[in-house]
Amino acid sequence: MDFLTQSDVIQWKNGEYTAIRENTVDDEYTYLFIDYLPPRKFSTYPKNLDDFAVGYCLGEGLIKDCSQIESIRVDGTNVFITTVHAHSPEDDLEKEGIIQKRKGNCQHACVCRLLEYQGVNSDNAGGIRSQLKTITPNTSDLTVSATQIIGDFRYLTDNAVIWKKTAGVHVALLKYKDKAIIREDVSRHVAVDKVIGAAAKEGYDFSRCRVIYSGRMPADMLIKVVRVGIPIIISNAAPASSGLDVARKGNITVVGFVRDCRFTVFSAPERVDLKS
């Protein structure tokens, strides 16, 4: 099922207009119920939601690998996940430094964040875990050639099925050796979560993977790849300065502005073979 809707529209081109049928993508609210935490709300393209749930938990640091997930159940657009950690709001807030559970108090300045956390978060852009306390540099010696970068993006666009029909989604591609996983979603964050989750389920070594996707590269996107250990991220768009700060601290190779015959390497250029 493609989750598409056709609409009667008017197309204007070169001074003339025509009535045509146009596809639009069906986006739905998806809720993640993780252990005892408050539900998290996302606007998604509602396919591959199990991959999304796994990737989200990995990218947000809630699990280290798939073995820490006890169960995943998809019910419509609701996803229920239980982990070995049995996360609770109090434990989570203590880890984030929002409350001091053992002392039984909470700093007054944190009250607003605590109230926000108790509601239904809409955190496609990182939500309450949009910061990393420490960043360990990625030591992967994975490399990618210039021709591979251009070829990867051609593969991405050639296989972007829903994007071709609607232009209403982002596309993410994860390459591991000779294997490729591609996913689409209305959210660039969810698209990347989906390929990370799918790769984790297959047992891929993230230190040998690269992610290629359509979208900007701010800090919350780079934090995902830092957490799971992916050393290279490639996009047709630009990184934000916050993303480059994270990438440089984490020794992540950021490649942006990929076009037919050009790209820009913003950080850790030693992983890019510019001569081949």
C-alpha positions as CSV (number, residue, x, y, z in Angstrom):
1,M,0.0,0.0,0.0
2,D,1.4,3.4,-1.1
3,F,-0.7,5.7,1.1
4,L,-1.3,8.1,-1.7
5,T,-4.3,10.3,-2.5
6,Q,-5.1,11.7,-5.9
7,S,-6.6,15.2,-6.2
8,D,-7.9,17.3,-9.1
9,V,-5.6,20.3,-9.6
10,I,-4.7,23.0,-12.1
11,Q,-1.2,23.1,-13.5
12,W,0.1,26.3,-15.0
13,K,3.1,26.2,-17.4
14,N,4.4,28.8,-19.8
15,G,1.2,30.8,-19.8
16,E,-1.2,27.9,-20.2
17,Y,-3.1,25.9,-17.7
18,T,-4.5,22.4,-17.6
19,A,-6.6,20.3,-15.3
20,I,-4.7,17.2,-14.2
21,R,-4.7,14.6,-11.4
22,E,-1.9,14.9,-8.9
23,N,-0.7,12.5,-6.2
24,T,-0.2,13.7,-2.6
25,V,1.3,11.6,0.2
26,D,-0.8,10.6,3.1
27,D,0.8,11.7,6.3
28,E,-0.4,10.4,9.7
29,Y,0.4,10.9,13.3
30,T,2.4,8.1,14.7
31,Y,2.8,7.6,18.5
32,L,5.8,5.7,20.0
33,F,5.0,4.1,23.4
34,I,8.4,3.2,24.8
35,D,8.4,1.4,28.2
36,Y,6.8,3.7,30.8
37,L,7.8,6.9,29.1
38,P,5.2,9.4,27.9
39,P,4.2,8.8,24.3
40,R,6.1,10.6,21.5
41,K,4.1,12.0,18.6
42,F,5.4,12.2,15.0
43,S,4.0,13.1,11.6
44,T,5.1,10.2,9.4
45,Y,4.6,8.4,6.2
46,P,3.1,5.3,7.9
47,K,5.2,2.5,6.4
48,N,8.1,0.6,8.0
49,L,7.1,1.9,11.4
50,D,9.0,-1.0,13.1
51,D,12.2,0.1,11.5
52,F,11.5,3.7,12.6
53,A,10.9,2.6,16.2
54,V,14.3,0.7,16.3
55,G,16.2,3.5,14.7
56,Y,14.6,6.1,16.9
57,C,15.5,4.2,20.1
58,L,19.1,3.8,18.9
59,G,19.5,7.4,17.7
60,E,18.1,8.7,21.0
61,G,20.4,6.5,23.1
62,L,17.5,4.5,24.7
63,I,19.2,1.3,23.6
64,K,22.6,0.2,22.5
65,D,21.6,-2.5,20.1
66,C,18.6,-4.6,19.0
67,S,19.2,-7.2,21.7
68,Q,18.0,-4.7,24.3
69,I,14.5,-4.6,22.7
70,E,12.2,-7.1,24.2
71,S,9.2,-6.6,21.9
72,I,7.8,-4.3,19.2
73,R,4.1,-4.2,18.3
74,V,2.6,-2.0,15.6
75,D,-1.1,-1.3,15.9
76,G,-2.2,0.9,13.1
77,T,0.0,4.0,13.5
78,N,0.8,3.3,17.2
79,V,4.0,1.5,18.0
80,F,4.6,-0.2,21.4
81,I,8.2,-0.9,22.4
82,T,9.5,-2.6,25.5
83,T,13.2,-2.6,26.3
84,V,15.3,-4.3,29.0
85,H,15.8,-0.9,30.6
86,A,12.1,-0.4,31.5
87,H,12.6,3.4,31.0
88,S,10.5,5.6,33.2
89,P,10.0,9.4,33.2
90,E,11.8,9.8,36.5
91,D,14.8,7.8,35.5
92,D,15.0,9.5,32.1
93,L,14.7,13.0,33.6
94,E,17.4,12.2,36.1
95,K,19.7,11.0,33.3
96,E,19.1,14.3,31.5
97,G,19.9,16.3,34.6
98,I,16.4,17.8,34.7
99,I,15.7,16.4,38.2
100,Q,17.7,15.0,41.1
101,K,15.7,11.9,42.0
102,R,17.8,10.8,44.9
103,K,17.5,14.1,46.7
104,G,13.8,14.2,45.9
105,N,13.9,17.8,44.5
106,C,13.8,19.6,41.3
107,Q,15.5,22.9,40.5
108,H,12.9,25.7,39.9
109,A,14.4,26.5,36.5
110,C,13.6,23.0,35.3
111,V,9.9,23.0,36.1
112,C,8.9,24.1,32.6
113,R,10.9,21.4,31.0
114,L,9.5,18.8,33.4
115,L,5.9,19.9,32.5
116,E,6.8,19.8,28.8
117,Y,8.2,16.3,29.2
118,Q,5.0,15.1,30.9
119,G,3.0,16.0,27.9
120,V,3.0,14.3,24.5
121,N,6.2,15.3,22.8
122,S,6.4,16.0,19.2
123,D,10.1,15.5,18.7
124,N,10.9,14.8,15.1
125,A,13.8,17.2,15.6
126,G,15.4,15.5,18.6
127,G,13.0,16.6,21.4
128,I,14.2,16.5,24.9
129,R,17.4,14.6,23.9
130,S,18.7,17.1,21.4
131,Q,22.0,17.5,23.3
132,L,24.9,15.2,23.9
133,K,26.8,15.7,27.1
134,T,30.0,14.1,25.7
135,I,31.0,13.2,22.1
136,T,33.5,10.4,21.5
137,P,35.2,10.9,18.1
138,N,34.4,8.2,15.5
139,T,37.6,6.2,14.7
140,S,36.2,4.3,11.6
141,D,38.7,4.1,8.7
142,L,35.8,3.7,6.2
143,T,36.4,5.7,3.0
144,V,34.2,6.6,0.1
145,S,35.3,7.8,-3.4
146,A,34.0,10.8,-5.3
147,T,32.4,8.6,-7.9
148,Q,30.6,6.6,-5.2
149,I,29.2,9.8,-3.6
150,I,27.7,10.8,-7.0
151,G,26.5,7.3,-7.7
152,D,24.9,7.0,-4.2
153,F,22.8,10.0,-4.8
154,R,21.8,8.8,-8.3
155,Y,20.7,5.5,-6.7
156,L,18.8,7.5,-4.0
157,T,16.8,9.5,-6.6
158,D,16.3,6.5,-9.0
159,N,14.8,4.4,-6.1
160,A,12.7,7.2,-4.5
161,V,9.4,5.7,-5.4
162,I,7.0,7.8,-3.3
163,W,9.1,11.0,-3.9
164,K,8.7,10.5,-7.7
165,K,5.0,10.2,-7.3
166,T,4.4,13.1,-4.9
167,A,7.6,15.1,-4.3
168,G,6.2,15.1,-0.7
169,V,8.7,13.0,1.2
170,H,12.3,12.8,2.2
171,V,14.4,9.8,1.1
172,A,17.2,8.1,3.1
173,L,19.7,5.5,1.9
174,L,22.0,3.4,4.0
175,K,24.9,1.7,2.2
176,Y,26.8,-1.2,3.8
177,K,29.4,-3.0,1.6
178,D,27.3,-4.0,-1.4
179,K,24.0,-3.8,0.4
180,A,21.6,-0.8,0.3
181,I,18.5,0.1,2.4
182,I,16.2,2.9,1.2
183,R,13.3,4.4,3.1
184,E,11.0,7.4,2.6
185,D,9.1,9.6,5.0
186,V,7.5,13.1,5.3
187,S,10.1,13.7,8.1
188,R,13.8,13.6,7.2
189,H,14.5,12.5,10.8
190,V,12.1,9.6,10.6
191,A,13.5,8.6,7.1
192,V,16.9,8.3,8.6
193,D,15.6,6.5,11.7
194,K,14.0,4.0,9.4
195,V,17.2,3.1,7.6
196,I,19.1,2.9,10.8
197,G,16.5,0.7,12.4
198,A,16.4,-1.6,9.3
199,A,20.2,-1.9,9.3
200,A,20.3,-2.7,13.0
201,K,17.8,-5.5,12.5
202,E,20.1,-6.9,9.8
203,G,23.1,-6.7,12.1
204,Y,25.1,-4.3,10.0
205,D,28.3,-2.9,11.4
206,F,27.5,0.8,11.6
207,S,31.2,1.7,11.5
208,R,31.2,0.5,7.9
209,C,28.1,2.3,6.9
210,R,27.3,5.6,5.3
211,V,23.9,7.5,5.2
212,I,22.8,9.4,2.1
213,Y,19.6,11.5,2.4
214,S,17.6,14.5,1.2
215,G,17.6,17.2,3.8
216,R,19.6,19.6,5.9
217,M,22.1,18.4,8.5
218,P,21.6,20.2,11.8
219,A,22.9,19.1,15.2
220,D,20.0,16.7,15.9
221,M,20.6,14.8,12.7
222,L,24.4,14.5,13.4
223,I,23.7,13.4,16.9
224,K,21.9,10.4,15.5
225,V,24.8,9.2,13.5
226,V,27.3,10.0,16.3
227,R,25.3,7.8,18.7
228,V,25.0,4.8,16.4
229,G,28.6,5.1,15.1
230,I,28.0,5.9,11.4
231,P,31.1,7.8,10.2
232,I,29.8,9.4,6.9
233,I,26.7,11.4,6.1
234,I,25.9,12.7,2.6
235,S,23.2,15.1,1.5
236,N,22.1,17.3,-1.4
237,A,21.4,20.0,1.1
238,A,23.6,22.1,3.5
239,P,24.8,21.4,7.1
240,A,23.9,23.9,9.8
241,S,26.7,25.3,11.9
242,S,25.3,23.3,14.9
243,G,25.6,20.1,12.8
244,L,29.2,20.9,11.9
245,D,30.0,21.5,15.5
246,V,28.8,18.0,16.4
247,A,30.4,16.5,13.3
248,R,33.8,18.0,14.0
249,K,33.8,16.9,17.7
250,G,32.6,13.5,16.6
251,N,35.0,13.2,13.6
252,I,32.0,12.6,11.3
253,T,32.5,13.1,7.5
254,V,29.8,15.5,6.3
255,V,29.3,15.9,2.5
256,G,26.7,18.3,1.3
257,F,25.4,20.0,-1.9
258,V,25.6,16.8,-3.9
259,R,24.7,17.5,-7.5
260,D,25.3,15.6,-10.8
261,C,29.0,16.6,-10.9
262,R,29.9,18.2,-7.7
263,F,29.7,18.1,-3.9
264,T,31.3,19.8,-0.8
265,V,33.2,18.1,2.0
266,F,32.7,20.0,5.2
267,S,34.5,17.8,7.8
268,A,36.8,14.8,8.2
269,P,37.8,15.0,4.5
270,E,40.3,12.1,5.0
271,R,37.5,9.6,4.4
272,V,36.8,10.9,0.9
273,D,39.0,9.8,-2.0
274,L,38.8,12.9,-4.2
275,K,40.8,11.3,-7.0
276,S,38.5,8.4,-7.8
